[in-house]
Amino acid sequence: MTRWERLLRWEEAHRFAVDATGTGFLLLLMVATSTDITSATANASRSFATPLISFAVVAPLAWRRVRPTASAVAVYSFALLQLAFFAPLVVPADFAVLLSLYSVTVHGPRWAHRVAIVGALVGSVLLGVSMNGWFDAPGAASTAIFTGLFALSVWAFGLVRRSRRETIEALVDRAERLEVERDQQSQIATAAERARIAREMHDIVAHSLTVMIAQADGGRYAADADPAAATRALGTIAETGRAALTDMRRLLGVLREGSEPPIATGAVPVLPGPGGLSHGTSQGFAPQPAESDIGALVEQVRASGLRASLVRMGEPRNLPPGAGLTVYRIAQESLTNVLKHAGPDPKVTVLVQWLPDAIVVEVSDDGRGASADTDGLGQGLVGMRERATMFGGTVSAGPRPGGGFRVRAQLPTPSDTPTHAPTPSTSPDERTTPVPSSQDEATR
């Protein structure tokens, strides 16, 4: 900000003090030099009342910006009284009428400056008649026209200044509103990003910890009777923890500010598995999970002891970016809830159905259903609905008739040609497709 801008801002913030000071200097000048003019031909004179009239006309200018309408009314009233009962013209004090007209035009309401210009024009006519008399029509007309044109010029200049002032105020107000809107948009974006990260954290941590707890409990109970089962449980715990750590590293990587090289879009770093083998690509990156990875998800929960089956119906098609991840996360959270709340040895079925204009994922079990215990602090169903809503889908969840629980999500899909068809290898009388093992999934 320049020095001139700072000065203007200070002057705008201290209007009355500045105007009162300027009015004080005007009073010193005009009261000392004021002169009465009684007619166009008479000599100028000065009486005892001239300084008082000059003071009364000029003094209200101290409020010309803080109270423009009241100041103009006071100046016009004293000038009219002077014109009616004293000299028709007192110079230079009567120039305060023009200054008051300018001030009320720039700073006052619209009706005030319109009334002021009409009053100035009427005053011009009265001034011409008072100075020249009723019988000197040419002199009265010339005086009225001259003073009227002068008043119109001041009014026009005030209108231009008012228009510029209103434009500047509108631009300042627009800039302030845009700044507020920008801050609000930033807060909304931050809240949305926090909600997205919370959903991802919940899906990763809740599912992985549930599987690890189930494996740990099963391995502890089977350790005495079947040591090999305990070994397999420990292996599953290690694999699940390694996958969860990989997802956590990917998620937290977007929040980290540092000099680390950026990670390619859609790829996540993968930690080496047992024996130094990588469970991702040869470069150590793996894609985001999608609808096609639900089979590996079912295999993972099946390895934890859950009787899970997968049913696919319809011809798969291309999904919009992120929709495949949404389908996968909904299935993952539903299976996590089955492990946590369905009770001992439930049977769960995961249905993935491709409709002509949508994809349906349904997870149903025959567990406790409405009688399941819950602490009321879970955010899984809320996260499912939020994910589905972002793609125009719906989620319904509730107990099934006859026992158990069902979660059903439906997301709209673009109508395009199928990209690939499922290749089931089961016998003709089976609806359940085989779920690839973790080794086959990693190789694929």
C-alpha positions as CSV (number, residue, x, y, z in Angstrom):
1,M,0.0,0.0,0.0
2,T,1.4,3.4,-1.0
3,R,1.7,6.4,1.2
4,W,-1.2,8.1,-0.7
5,E,-3.5,5.1,-0.2
6,R,-2.7,5.1,3.5
7,L,-3.4,8.8,3.7
8,L,-6.8,8.4,1.9
9,R,-7.7,5.5,4.2
10,W,-6.9,7.5,7.3
11,E,-8.9,10.5,6.0
12,E,-11.9,8.2,5.2
13,A,-11.8,6.9,8.8
14,H,-11.6,10.4,10.3
15,R,-14.2,12.3,8.2
16,F,-15.6,14.6,10.8
17,A,-12.2,15.6,12.2
18,V,-11.0,16.5,8.7
19,D,-14.1,18.3,7.7
20,A,-14.3,20.2,10.9
21,T,-10.7,21.4,10.5
22,G,-11.3,22.4,6.9
23,T,-14.5,24.3,7.9
24,G,-12.5,26.1,10.6
25,F,-10.1,27.5,8.0
26,L,-13.0,28.4,5.7
27,L,-14.6,30.3,8.6
28,L,-11.4,32.3,9.2
29,L,-11.2,33.2,5.6
30,M,-14.9,33.9,4.7
31,V,-15.9,35.6,7.9
32,A,-13.0,38.0,7.6
33,T,-13.6,38.8,3.9
34,S,-17.4,38.5,3.6
35,T,-19.1,41.4,1.8
36,D,-22.8,42.2,1.2
37,I,-24.1,42.8,-2.3
38,T,-27.6,44.3,-2.4
39,S,-28.0,44.7,-6.1
40,A,-26.1,44.2,-9.4
41,T,-25.3,47.9,-9.7
42,A,-24.9,49.0,-6.0
43,N,-21.6,49.1,-4.4
44,A,-20.5,46.4,-2.0
45,S,-20.8,47.1,1.7
46,R,-20.2,45.4,5.0
47,S,-22.4,45.6,8.1
48,F,-22.2,44.2,11.6
49,A,-24.4,41.2,10.8
50,T,-22.4,40.1,7.8
51,P,-19.9,38.0,9.8
52,L,-22.8,36.3,11.7
53,I,-24.5,35.5,8.4
54,S,-21.3,34.1,7.0
55,F,-20.7,32.0,10.1
56,A,-24.2,30.6,10.0
57,V,-24.0,29.6,6.3
58,V,-20.5,28.1,6.5
59,A,-20.4,26.3,9.9
60,P,-22.8,23.4,8.9
61,L,-20.2,22.2,6.4
62,A,-18.3,20.5,9.3
63,W,-21.0,17.7,9.0
64,R,-21.1,17.6,5.2
65,R,-19.9,14.0,5.0
66,V,-21.0,12.4,8.3
67,R,-24.5,14.0,8.1
68,P,-24.8,15.2,4.5
69,T,-28.6,15.7,4.4
70,A,-28.8,17.6,7.7
71,S,-25.8,19.8,6.7
72,A,-27.4,20.7,3.3
73,V,-30.7,21.5,5.0
74,A,-28.9,23.8,7.5
75,V,-26.9,25.6,4.8
76,Y,-29.9,26.0,2.5
77,S,-32.1,27.3,5.3
78,F,-29.6,30.0,6.4
79,A,-29.0,31.0,2.8
80,L,-32.8,31.4,2.3
81,L,-33.2,33.4,5.4
82,Q,-30.3,35.6,4.3
83,L,-31.9,36.1,0.9
84,A,-35.3,37.0,2.4
85,F,-34.3,39.3,5.3
86,F,-30.7,40.4,4.7
87,A,-28.6,41.0,1.6
88,P,-29.4,38.9,-1.5
89,L,-25.7,37.9,-1.8
90,V,-22.9,37.6,0.7
91,V,-19.6,36.7,-1.0
92,P,-17.7,34.5,-0.7
93,A,-19.8,32.8,2.1
94,D,-22.7,32.0,-0.2
95,F,-20.4,29.7,-2.2
96,A,-21.0,27.3,0.7
97,V,-24.3,26.5,-0.9
98,L,-22.5,25.0,-4.0
99,L,-20.1,23.0,-1.7
100,S,-23.1,21.7,0.3
101,L,-24.8,20.7,-3.0
102,Y,-21.7,18.8,-4.1
103,S,-21.4,17.0,-0.7
104,V,-25.0,15.9,-0.5
105,T,-24.8,14.7,-4.2
106,V,-21.7,12.5,-3.5
107,H,-22.5,11.3,0.1
108,G,-26.2,11.7,0.6
109,P,-29.2,9.6,-0.5
110,R,-30.6,10.0,-4.0
111,W,-33.7,11.9,-3.0
112,A,-31.6,14.4,-1.0
113,H,-29.4,15.5,-3.9
114,R,-32.4,15.7,-6.3
115,V,-34.2,18.0,-3.8
116,A,-31.0,19.9,-3.4
117,I,-30.5,20.7,-7.1
118,V,-34.2,21.8,-7.4
119,G,-33.7,24.1,-4.4
120,A,-30.5,25.5,-5.9
121,L,-32.3,26.2,-9.2
122,V,-35.2,27.9,-7.4
123,G,-32.7,29.9,-5.3
124,S,-31.0,31.0,-8.5
125,V,-34.3,32.5,-9.8
126,L,-35.0,34.2,-6.4
127,L,-31.4,35.6,-6.4
128,G,-31.9,37.1,-9.9
129,V,-35.2,38.7,-8.9
130,S,-33.8,40.0,-5.6
131,M,-30.8,41.6,-7.2
132,N,-32.4,43.1,-10.3
133,G,-36.0,43.6,-9.3
134,W,-39.2,42.4,-10.9
135,F,-39.1,45.1,-13.6
136,D,-35.6,44.2,-14.9
137,A,-36.4,40.9,-16.6
138,P,-33.2,40.6,-18.7
139,G,-30.9,41.3,-15.7
140,A,-32.9,38.8,-13.5
141,A,-32.9,36.2,-16.2
142,S,-29.2,36.5,-16.9
143,T,-28.3,36.3,-13.2
144,A,-30.6,33.3,-12.7
145,I,-29.2,31.5,-15.8
146,F,-25.6,32.1,-14.7
147,T,-26.1,30.9,-11.2
148,G,-28.3,28.0,-12.3
149,L,-25.7,26.8,-14.8
150,F,-23.1,27.0,-12.1
151,A,-25.2,24.9,-9.8
152,L,-25.9,22.3,-12.6
153,S,-22.2,22.0,-13.3
154,V,-21.4,21.3,-9.6
155,W,-24.3,18.8,-9.5
156,A,-23.1,17.0,-12.6
157,F,-19.5,16.8,-11.2
158,G,-21.0,15.4,-8.0
159,L,-22.9,12.8,-9.9
160,V,-19.7,11.6,-11.6
161,R,-17.9,11.5,-8.3
162,R,-20.8,9.6,-6.7
163,S,-20.9,7.0,-9.6
164,R,-17.1,6.4,-9.2
165,R,-17.5,6.1,-5.4
166,E,-20.4,3.6,-5.8
167,T,-18.4,1.6,-8.3
168,I,-15.4,1.4,-6.0
169,E,-17.6,0.4,-3.0
170,A,-19.2,-2.3,-5.2
171,L,-15.8,-3.7,-6.2
172,V,-14.6,-3.7,-2.6
173,D,-17.7,-5.4,-1.4
174,R,-17.4,-8.0,-4.2
175,A,-13.8,-8.6,-3.4
176,E,-14.7,-9.1,0.3
177,R,-17.5,-11.5,-0.6
178,L,-15.2,-13.5,-2.9
179,E,-12.7,-13.7,-0.1
180,V,-15.3,-15.0,2.3
181,E,-16.5,-17.4,-0.3
182,R,-13.0,-18.6,-1.0
183,D,-12.5,-19.2,2.8
184,Q,-15.8,-21.1,3.0
185,Q,-14.9,-23.2,-0.1
186,S,-11.5,-24.0,1.5
187,Q,-13.2,-25.0,4.8
188,I,-15.7,-27.2,2.9
189,A,-12.9,-28.8,0.9
190,T,-10.9,-29.4,4.0
191,A,-13.9,-31.0,5.8
192,A,-14.6,-33.2,2.7
193,E,-11.0,-34.3,2.6
194,R,-11.1,-35.1,6.3
195,A,-14.2,-37.2,5.9
196,R,-12.7,-39.0,3.0
197,I,-9.5,-39.8,4.9
198,A,-11.6,-40.9,7.9
199,R,-13.5,-43.3,5.7
200,E,-10.3,-44.8,4.2
201,M,-8.7,-45.1,7.7
202,H,-11.9,-46.8,9.1
203,D,-12.1,-49.3,6.2
204,I,-8.4,-50.1,6.3
205,V,-7.9,-50.4,10.1
206,A,-11.3,-51.9,11.0
207,H,-11.2,-54.7,8.4
208,S,-7.6,-55.6,9.0
209,L,-7.8,-55.6,12.8
210,T,-11.0,-57.6,12.7
211,V,-9.3,-60.3,10.6
212,M,-6.2,-60.3,12.7
213,I,-8.2,-60.6,16.0
214,A,-10.3,-63.5,14.5
215,Q,-7.1,-65.3,13.4
216,A,-5.4,-64.7,16.7
217,D,-8.4,-66.1,18.7
218,G,-8.7,-69.1,16.4
219,G,-5.0,-69.8,16.5
220,R,-4.9,-69.6,20.3
221,Y,-7.8,-72.1,20.6
222,A,-6.3,-74.5,18.1
223,A,-2.7,-74.3,19.2
224,D,-2.9,-77.4,21.5
225,A,-4.9,-79.6,19.2
226,D,-3.5,-78.5,15.8
227,P,-0.1,-76.6,15.9
228,A,-0.2,-76.3,12.2
229,A,-3.5,-74.3,12.4
230,A,-1.8,-71.8,14.7
231,T,1.1,-71.5,12.3
232,R,-1.4,-70.8,9.4
233,A,-3.2,-68.2,11.6
234,L,0.1,-66.4,12.3
235,G,0.8,-66.3,8.6
236,T,-2.6,-64.9,7.9
237,I,-2.1,-62.3,10.6
238,A,1.3,-61.3,9.1
239,E,-0.2,-61.0,5.6
240,T,-3.2,-58.9,6.8
241,G,-1.0,-56.6,8.9
242,R,1.4,-56.2,6.0
243,A,-1.4,-55.3,3.6
244,A,-2.9,-52.8,6.2
245,L,0.5,-51.2,6.7
246,T,0.8,-50.8,2.9
247,D,-2.6,-49.1,2.7
248,M,-1.8,-46.9,5.6
249,R,1.5,-45.8,4.0
250,R,-0.3,-44.9,0.8
251,L,-3.0,-43.0,2.6
252,L,-0.6,-41.1,4.8
253,G,1.6,-40.3,1.9
254,V,-0.8,-37.7,0.6
255,L,-0.6,-35.9,3.9
256,R,3.1,-35.9,4.2
257,E,5.0,-32.7,3.4
258,G,8.6,-33.4,2.6
259,S,11.2,-34.0,0.0
260,E,10.2,-37.6,-0.7
261,P,9.6,-38.4,-4.4
262,P,5.9,-38.3,-5.4
263,I,4.0,-41.6,-5.8
264,A,2.5,-42.3,-9.1
265,T,-1.2,-41.8,-9.4
266,G,-3.2,-44.9,-8.7
267,A,-0.2,-46.8,-7.4
268,V,0.8,-47.6,-3.8
269,P,4.1,-48.8,-2.4
270,V,4.1,-52.5,-1.3
271,L,6.2,-54.0,1.4
272,P,8.0,-57.2,0.6
273,G,6.3,-60.3,1.9
274,P,7.9,-63.4,3.5
275,G,11.1,-64.4,2.0
276,G,11.6,-61.0,0.4
277,L,8.9,-61.5,-2.3
278,S,6.9,-58.5,-3.3
279,H,3.2,-58.8,-3.4
280,G,2.9,-56.0,-6.0
281,T,4.4,-55.3,-9.3
282,S,8.1,-55.7,-10.1
283,Q,8.6,-51.9,-9.4
284,G,7.0,-52.2,-5.9
285,F,3.7,-50.6,-6.8
286,A,0.1,-51.9,-6.8
287,P,-3.1,-50.4,-8.1
288,Q,-6.0,-49.3,-5.9
289,P,-8.5,-52.2,-5.1
290,A,-11.5,-52.4,-7.4
291,E,-14.6,-54.5,-8.0
292,S,-12.5,-57.3,-9.5
293,D,-10.5,-57.6,-6.2
294,I,-13.6,-58.7,-4.2
295,G,-12.7,-62.3,-4.9
296,A,-9.4,-61.8,-3.1
297,L,-11.2,-60.1,-0.2
298,V,-13.6,-63.0,0.2
299,E,-10.7,-65.4,0.1
300,Q,-9.0,-63.4,2.9
301,V,-12.0,-63.6,5.2
302,R,-12.5,-67.2,4.3
303,A,-9.0,-67.9,5.4
304,S,-9.9,-66.4,8.8
305,G,-12.5,-69.1,9.3
306,L,-15.6,-67.4,7.9
307,R,-17.8,-69.5,5.6
308,A,-18.0,-67.0,2.8
309,S,-19.0,-67.5,-0.8
310,L,-19.0,-65.1,-3.8
311,V,-21.7,-65.0,-6.5
312,R,-21.3,-63.0,-9.7
313,M,-24.2,-62.3,-12.1
314,G,-24.3,-60.3,-15.3
315,E,-21.5,-59.1,-17.6
316,P,-18.9,-56.8,-16.1
317,R,-18.5,-53.3,-17.6
318,N,-16.2,-50.3,-17.2
319,L,-16.9,-48.4,-14.0
320,P,-16.3,-44.6,-13.5
321,P,-13.0,-43.7,-11.7
322,G,-13.4,-44.4,-8.1
323,A,-16.6,-46.4,-8.4
324,G,-14.7,-49.7,-8.3
325,L,-13.0,-48.7,-5.1
326,T,-16.4,-47.7,-3.6
327,V,-17.8,-51.1,-4.4
328,Y,-14.8,-52.8,-2.9
329,R,-14.9,-50.7,0.3
330,I,-18.6,-51.4,0.8
331,A,-18.0,-55.1,0.5
332,Q,-15.0,-54.9,2.8
333,E,-16.9,-53.0,5.5
334,S,-19.9,-55.4,5.2
335,L,-17.6,-58.4,5.7
336,T,-15.9,-56.7,8.6
337,N,-19.3,-56.2,10.3
338,V,-20.1,-59.8,9.8
339,L,-16.8,-60.8,11.5
340,K,-17.5,-58.4,14.4
341,H,-21.3,-58.8,15.0
342,A,-22.7,-61.9,13.3
343,G,-21.7,-64.3,16.0
344,P,-20.0,-67.7,15.9
345,D,-19.7,-69.6,12.6
346,P,-22.0,-67.4,10.4
347,K,-22.5,-68.1,6.7
348,V,-22.1,-65.1,4.4
349,T,-22.8,-64.6,0.7
350,V,-21.4,-61.8,-1.3
351,L,-23.4,-61.0,-4.5
352,V,-22.1,-58.9,-7.3
353,Q,-24.8,-58.3,-9.9
354,W,-24.4,-56.2,-13.1
355,L,-27.7,-54.7,-14.1
356,P,-28.2,-52.9,-17.4
357,D,-27.6,-49.5,-15.9
358,A,-26.2,-50.3,-12.4
359,I,-24.0,-52.5,-10.3
360,V,-25.4,-54.1,-7.1
361,V,-23.2,-55.5,-4.3
362,E,-25.1,-57.3,-1.6
363,V,-23.6,-59.0,1.5
364,S,-26.0,-61.1,3.6
365,D,-25.4,-63.5,6.5
366,D,-27.4,-65.8,8.7
367,G,-25.9,-64.5,12.0
368,R,-27.5,-62.7,14.9
369,G,-29.1,-60.0,12.9
370,A,-31.1,-57.5,15.0
371,S,-29.9,-59.1,18.2
372,A,-26.2,-58.3,17.6
373,D,-24.4,-56.3,20.2
374,T,-23.0,-52.9,19.2
375,D,-21.4,-50.0,21.1
376,G,-23.1,-47.5,18.8
377,L,-19.8,-45.8,17.9
378,G,-19.3,-47.4,14.5
379,Q,-19.1,-45.3,11.4
380,G,-19.2,-48.1,8.8
381,L,-22.7,-47.7,7.6
382,V,-22.3,-43.9,7.5
383,G,-19.1,-44.3,5.4
384,M,-20.9,-46.7,3.0
385,R,-23.7,-44.2,2.4
386,E,-21.3,-41.3,1.9
387,R,-19.3,-43.3,-0.6
388,A,-22.4,-44.4,-2.5
389,T,-23.9,-40.9,-2.5
390,M,-20.8,-39.5,-4.2
391,F,-21.6,-41.6,-7.3
392,G,-25.4,-41.2,-7.2
393,G,-26.0,-44.6,-5.5
394,T,-27.9,-45.9,-2.5
395,V,-27.2,-48.2,0.4
396,S,-29.8,-50.1,2.5
397,A,-28.9,-52.1,5.5
398,G,-30.9,-54.0,8.1
399,P,-31.9,-57.4,9.6
400,R,-33.2,-60.0,7.2
401,P,-36.6,-61.8,7.8
402,G,-35.9,-65.0,9.5
403,G,-32.5,-63.9,11.0
404,G,-29.3,-62.5,9.8
405,F,-28.3,-59.1,8.3
406,R,-28.1,-57.7,4.8
407,V,-26.3,-54.8,3.2
408,R,-27.3,-53.8,-0.3
409,A,-25.6,-51.1,-2.3
410,Q,-26.5,-50.0,-5.9
411,L,-24.4,-47.7,-8.0
412,P,-25.3,-46.4,-11.5
413,T,-23.0,-47.4,-14.3
414,P,-22.4,-46.0,-17.8
415,S,-24.0,-48.0,-20.6
416,D,-21.1,-49.3,-22.6
417,T,-19.9,-52.6,-24.0
418,P,-18.6,-55.3,-21.7
419,T,-14.9,-55.3,-21.2
420,H,-14.5,-58.8,-20.1
421,A,-16.7,-61.7,-19.1
422,P,-16.3,-63.9,-16.0
423,T,-14.8,-67.3,-16.6
424,P,-16.2,-69.5,-13.9
425,S,-14.6,-72.9,-13.6
426,T,-17.1,-74.5,-11.3
427,S,-19.5,-77.3,-12.2
428,P,-22.8,-76.4,-13.9
429,D,-24.8,-76.8,-10.8
430,E,-22.8,-74.3,-8.7
431,R,-23.4,-70.6,-8.6
432,T,-20.4,-69.7,-6.6
433,T,-17.3,-68.7,-8.5
434,P,-13.9,-69.8,-7.3
435,V,-12.0,-67.2,-5.4
436,P,-8.3,-66.9,-6.3
437,S,-5.8,-67.5,-3.6
438,S,-3.6,-64.8,-2.3
439,Q,-0.6,-66.2,-4.2
440,D,-2.6,-66.3,-7.5
441,E,-3.9,-62.8,-6.8
442,A,-0.4,-61.5,-6.2
443,T,0.8,-63.1,-9.4
444,R,-2.2,-61.7,-11.4
